[in-house]
Amino acid sequence: MHKKLLLGSALGLLLSAAVLAQAAEMAEMKVVKPMRGTVDSVQSDTLTFTSRSGQKQSIQLTEKTALRAVSKAKLDDIAANSFVGSAATPQPDGTLKALEVTVFEASLKGTGEGHYGWENADGSTGTMTNGTVGSLKQANGRTLTVQYQGGEKQLVVPEDVPIAYVEPGDLSQLVTGAKIVLFPAADGKSAAGIAVGKDGFTPPM
């Protein structure tokens, strides 16, 4: 009995240490804060949209604004050597639990590569990990090793999380009613990139 108590205490200390280490890592991360909403109009070089909270907003489009089309995909589309991105929640065991996964077209490999903080649609802060799928296990979903320059993470993908496919897009897809995830440029006045849902799809990231 005494040994069981000691073992339980040791495990508890290890889990506490892991949680504290994760909290410290999160505190040091830069946090990407995308804007999410629905397109109202595009006039000249100005995109007007309504945020998910109901605010009307405008932002400039430039020749450097990267447009990406996002459509629904399946869990089986995640394969070894795929380049993926995933918003996730850190777990006590050091793994990441995916909230969504985007699979990038091969030509977009390297987009946003790395592991960093991410503001979710509900305002909470989690992580975003973009990298190449190494080892992959299939059991009640997917468990992936995602490798990026400077590190790797174990990503657990439950069967019920949304999966999306990302490919190059164009201005013609910014139609009224389209759902978008927008990444402001450093100046805060223009868009560095926009992910736009195809055929009414809402980008899950």
C-alpha positions as CSV (number, residue, x, y, z in Angstrom):
1,M,0.0,0.0,0.0
2,H,2.8,2.3,0.9
3,K,4.5,1.7,-2.5
4,K,1.2,2.5,-4.3
5,L,1.0,5.8,-2.5
6,L,4.6,6.6,-3.3
7,L,4.0,5.7,-7.0
8,G,0.8,7.8,-7.1
9,S,2.6,10.8,-5.6
10,A,5.5,10.4,-8.0
11,L,3.1,10.3,-11.0
12,G,1.2,13.3,-9.6
13,L,4.5,15.2,-9.4
14,L,5.5,14.3,-12.9
15,L,2.1,15.4,-14.3
16,S,2.3,18.7,-12.3
17,A,5.8,19.3,-13.7
18,A,4.6,18.6,-17.2
19,V,1.7,21.0,-16.8
20,L,4.0,23.7,-15.4
21,A,6.4,23.2,-18.3
22,Q,3.6,23.5,-20.8
23,A,2.4,26.7,-19.1
24,A,5.9,28.2,-19.3
25,E,6.2,27.3,-22.9
26,M,2.8,28.8,-23.7
27,A,3.7,32.0,-21.9
28,E,6.8,32.5,-24.0
29,M,5.1,31.8,-27.4
30,K,4.0,34.5,-29.8
31,V,0.2,34.2,-30.3
32,V,-1.3,34.5,-33.8
33,K,-4.7,36.2,-33.6
34,P,-6.6,35.7,-36.8
35,M,-9.9,37.6,-37.6
36,R,-12.9,35.5,-38.5
37,G,-16.1,36.5,-40.3
38,T,-18.3,36.7,-43.4
39,V,-17.6,38.7,-46.5
40,D,-19.9,41.6,-47.2
41,S,-18.2,43.1,-50.3
42,V,-15.0,43.7,-52.1
43,Q,-14.7,47.1,-53.7
44,S,-11.4,48.1,-55.4
45,D,-8.7,47.1,-52.9
46,T,-11.0,47.0,-49.8
47,L,-12.6,44.0,-48.2
48,T,-15.6,44.6,-46.0
49,F,-16.7,41.8,-43.7
50,T,-18.8,41.1,-40.6
51,S,-16.9,39.5,-37.8
52,R,-18.4,36.6,-35.9
53,S,-19.3,39.0,-33.1
54,G,-21.3,41.1,-35.5
55,Q,-18.9,44.0,-36.0
56,K,-18.5,45.5,-39.5
57,Q,-14.9,45.8,-40.5
58,S,-12.8,46.7,-43.5
59,I,-9.2,45.9,-44.5
60,Q,-7.0,46.5,-47.5
61,L,-6.1,43.9,-50.0
62,T,-2.7,44.2,-51.6
63,E,-0.7,42.3,-54.2
64,K,1.0,40.5,-51.3
65,T,-2.3,39.3,-49.8
66,A,-2.1,35.4,-50.0
67,L,-5.5,33.9,-50.8
68,R,-6.3,30.3,-49.8
69,A,-9.4,28.2,-50.7
70,V,-10.6,25.9,-47.9
71,S,-12.9,22.9,-48.4
72,K,-14.1,20.0,-46.4
73,A,-11.8,16.9,-46.2
74,K,-11.8,13.5,-44.5
75,L,-9.8,11.9,-41.8
76,D,-8.3,9.5,-44.3
77,D,-6.8,12.5,-46.2
78,I,-4.2,12.8,-43.5
79,A,-1.3,10.6,-44.6
80,A,2.4,10.2,-44.0
81,N,4.4,13.0,-45.7
82,S,1.3,15.3,-45.8
83,F,2.0,18.9,-44.8
84,V,-0.7,19.8,-42.2
85,G,-1.7,22.5,-39.7
86,S,-3.6,21.9,-36.5
87,A,-5.1,24.2,-33.8
88,A,-4.8,22.1,-30.7
89,T,-5.0,21.9,-26.9
90,P,-1.9,20.8,-25.0
91,Q,-2.4,17.7,-22.9
92,P,-0.8,16.8,-19.5
93,D,1.2,13.9,-21.2
94,G,2.8,16.3,-23.6
95,T,0.7,15.5,-26.6
96,L,-1.6,17.9,-28.5
97,K,-5.3,17.2,-28.9
98,A,-6.4,18.5,-32.3
99,L,-9.4,20.9,-32.5
100,E,-9.1,20.8,-36.3
101,V,-6.6,19.7,-39.0
102,T,-5.9,21.3,-42.3
103,V,-4.2,19.4,-45.0
104,F,-2.3,21.6,-47.5
105,E,-1.9,21.0,-51.2
106,A,1.6,20.0,-52.0
107,S,2.5,23.4,-53.6
108,L,1.8,25.1,-50.2
109,K,4.1,22.9,-48.2
110,G,5.9,25.1,-45.6
111,T,3.1,27.5,-45.1
112,G,3.2,28.8,-41.5
113,E,5.7,26.1,-40.5
114,G,6.4,25.8,-36.8
115,H,4.7,25.6,-33.4
116,Y,3.2,28.7,-31.8
117,G,0.4,30.2,-29.8
118,W,-3.0,30.5,-31.5
119,E,-6.2,32.4,-30.6
120,N,-9.2,30.2,-31.1
121,A,-12.6,31.4,-32.3
122,D,-13.9,31.4,-28.8
123,G,-11.1,33.7,-27.6
124,S,-9.2,31.0,-25.8
125,T,-5.5,30.5,-26.4
126,G,-4.2,27.1,-27.7
127,T,-1.4,26.2,-30.1
128,M,-1.0,25.9,-33.9
129,T,1.4,23.4,-35.3
130,N,2.3,23.3,-39.0
131,G,4.6,20.6,-40.2
132,T,5.1,17.4,-42.1
133,V,3.5,14.2,-41.0
134,G,6.1,11.6,-40.1
135,S,4.9,8.4,-38.3
136,L,1.1,7.8,-38.2
137,K,-1.0,5.4,-36.2
138,Q,-4.6,4.6,-36.9
139,A,-6.8,3.8,-33.8
140,N,-9.9,5.7,-32.8
141,G,-8.8,8.5,-35.1
142,R,-5.1,9.3,-35.9
143,T,-2.0,9.9,-33.8
144,L,0.6,11.8,-35.8
145,T,4.1,12.9,-35.4
146,V,4.3,16.4,-36.9
147,Q,7.8,17.5,-37.7
148,Y,8.8,21.1,-38.2
149,Q,12.0,23.0,-38.4
150,G,13.4,22.9,-34.8
151,G,11.2,20.2,-33.4
152,E,8.2,17.8,-33.5
153,K,5.0,17.2,-31.7
154,Q,2.7,14.3,-31.1
155,L,-0.8,15.2,-32.4
156,V,-3.9,13.2,-31.4
157,V,-6.7,13.6,-33.9
158,P,-10.1,12.4,-32.7
159,E,-12.5,11.1,-35.3
160,D,-15.0,13.9,-34.8
161,V,-12.8,16.9,-35.4
162,P,-13.2,18.9,-38.6
163,I,-10.7,18.2,-41.4
164,A,-10.1,20.7,-44.2
165,Y,-8.1,20.9,-47.4
166,V,-6.3,24.1,-48.3
167,E,-5.3,25.1,-51.9
168,P,-4.3,28.3,-53.6
169,G,-7.3,30.7,-54.0
170,D,-8.1,33.9,-55.8
171,L,-10.1,37.1,-55.4
172,S,-13.1,35.7,-57.3
173,Q,-13.8,33.5,-54.2
174,L,-14.3,36.5,-51.9
175,V,-18.1,36.6,-52.7
176,T,-20.7,38.0,-50.4
177,G,-21.5,35.4,-47.7
178,A,-18.2,33.5,-47.9
179,K,-16.7,32.6,-44.6
180,I,-13.2,33.7,-44.0
181,V,-10.2,33.5,-41.6
182,L,-8.1,36.6,-42.1
183,F,-4.5,37.3,-41.0
184,P,-3.7,41.0,-40.7
185,A,-0.3,42.3,-41.8
186,A,2.1,43.9,-39.4
187,D,0.6,47.4,-40.2
188,G,-2.8,46.2,-39.0
189,K,-4.4,47.9,-42.0
190,S,-3.9,45.3,-44.7
191,A,-4.4,41.6,-45.0
192,A,-1.3,39.3,-45.2
193,G,-3.5,36.3,-45.9
194,I,-7.1,35.2,-46.2
195,A,-8.5,31.6,-46.0
196,V,-11.9,31.6,-47.7
197,G,-14.3,28.7,-47.5
198,K,-15.5,27.2,-50.8
199,D,-19.2,26.6,-51.5
200,G,-20.3,27.9,-48.1
201,F,-17.7,25.9,-46.1
202,T,-16.5,27.6,-42.8
203,P,-12.7,27.3,-42.4
204,P,-12.4,25.5,-39.0
205,M,-9.0,27.0,-37.9
